Amino acid sequence: MRNNLGSYIISLSVIICACILGNAWKSSHRKLSTINVTGLSSRDFGSDLIVWNASFSKKSVTLKDAYAILKNDAEQIRTYLLKKGIKESEMIFSAIDISKDFETITEKNESQKQIFTGYLLTQNVQIESKEVDKVESVSREVTELINSGIELYSNAPNYYYTKLAELKIEMLASASRDARERAEKIVESAKGSIGDLKSADMGVFQITAPNSTEGYSWGGAFNTTSKRKTASITVNLDFEIN
């Protein structure tokens, strides 16, 4: 009788343990059933800020003369830009860079020596404006200054967007919706449904020229040479599967 009772208790214990372990396995298995999806959002937009840089220089045997000539050029450039509609507040003239210029002379015995030829003074002017089209047009017309005897070296303008933070937030929301829709369609096709969101990670945020072949980088490209731009962002989401 005692042996039968002992066997009954052992059997009951085994059944109880099996039930506990079975429920624990189901619970853990359900938590591990997740789906990972990537959502994408892309927007085309135009730049609302332009930054244009140009430099000019003058050379003279005396520093005083070189400075006077450069100062005169700076005033002519300022006057020209004002006539073109550029505001005084949009112009920034940098400090003057001064360097000594030398010419290498080879003598009859083939020895070389440096001959001082004058002081070279260089100054940079930067235009930063929200009137993108106007400044872009002026940057293309500066040959008028060159023709007047001013040695102006114009760089290609750089284009920016001042509302990038707001755009990024909107695109994150759009990419998240796209990821959820993808997850729902995948799981529904398998006769299931998605559950709670387990994790979310933002992918790479990129700004490139529209319809360009610019390469994507892990750090995120940031195009400043094109006035029109395309922004793209990805979001990785993990959902539970019910």
DANORGI-V973510 format. One record per residue. N is the residue number from 1. NEAR is the number of other ideal C-beta (glycine too) atoms within 8 Angstrom. Layout:
N/NEAR + N/NEAR
This chain:
1/4 + 2/5 + 3/6 + 4/7 + 5/8 + 6/8 + 7/8 + 8/8 + 9/8 + 10/8 + 11/8 + 12/8 + 13/8 + 14/8 + 15/8 + 16/8 + 17/8 + 18/8 + 19/8 + 20/8 + 21/8 + 22/8 + 23/8 + 24/8 + 25/8 + 26/8 + 27/8 + 28/8 + 29/8 + 30/8 + 31/7 + 32/6 + 33/7 + 34/9 + 35/10 + 36/7 + 37/12 + 38/11 + 39/17 + 40/9 + 41/12 + 42/9 + 43/10 + 44/7 + 45/10 + 46/8 + 47/13 + 48/9 + 49/12 + 50/17 + 51/11 + 52/14 + 53/9 + 54/13 + 55/11 + 56/15 + 57/10 + 58/11 + 59/10 + 60/10 + 61/6 + 62/7 + 63/9 + 64/6 + 65/9 + 66/15 + 67/10 + 68/8 + 69/10 + 70/14 + 71/8 + 72/8 + 73/12 + 74/12 + 75/8 + 76/11 + 77/14 + 78/11 + 79/8 + 80/10 + 81/12 + 82/9 + 83/6 + 84/9 + 85/8 + 86/12 + 87/7 + 88/6 + 89/4 + 90/9 + 91/12 + 92/7 + 93/8 + 94/9 + 95/4 + 96/9 + 97/8 + 98/7 + 99/7 + 100/7 + 101/10 + 102/8 + 103/7 + 104/8 + 105/8 + 106/6 + 107/8 + 108/3 + 109/4 + 110/6 + 111/6 + 112/8 + 113/7 + 114/8 + 115/8 + 116/7 + 117/8 + 118/10 + 119/13 + 120/12 + 121/14 + 122/10 + 123/14 + 124/9 + 125/15 + 126/10 + 127/15 + 128/8 + 129/12 + 130/7 + 131/8 + 132/14 + 133/6 + 134/11 + 135/15 + 136/12 + 137/8 + 138/14 + 139/12 + 140/6 + 141/8 + 142/11 + 143/6 + 144/8 + 145/11 + 146/9 + 147/6 + 148/7 + 149/4 + 150/10 + 151/9 + 152/11 + 153/7 + 154/8 + 155/8 + 156/6 + 157/10 + 158/9 + 159/14 + 160/10 + 161/13 + 162/7 + 163/7 + 164/7 + 165/6 + 166/7 + 167/12 + 168/11 + 169/8 + 170/9 + 171/15 + 172/12 + 173/8 + 174/10 + 175/14 + 176/12 + 177/9 + 178/12 + 179/14 + 180/13 + 181/9 + 182/11 + 183/13 + 184/10 + 185/8 + 186/10 + 187/13 + 188/9 + 189/6 + 190/6 + 191/4 + 192/8 + 193/8 + 194/12 + 195/7 + 196/5 + 197/7 + 198/7 + 199/6 + 200/9 + 201/6 + 202/9 + 203/9 + 204/10 + 205/11 + 206/12 + 207/11 + 208/13 + 209/11 + 210/9 + 211/4 + 212/9 + 213/3 + 214/8 + 215/5 + 216/7 + 217/8 + 218/4 + 219/4 + 220/9 + 221/10 + 222/6 + 223/11 + 224/7 + 225/7 + 226/12 + 227/9 + 228/10 + 229/16 + 230/14 + 231/13 + 232/12 + 233/16 + 234/11 + 235/16 + 236/13 + 237/15 + 238/10 + 239/15 + 240/11 + 241/11 + 242/6
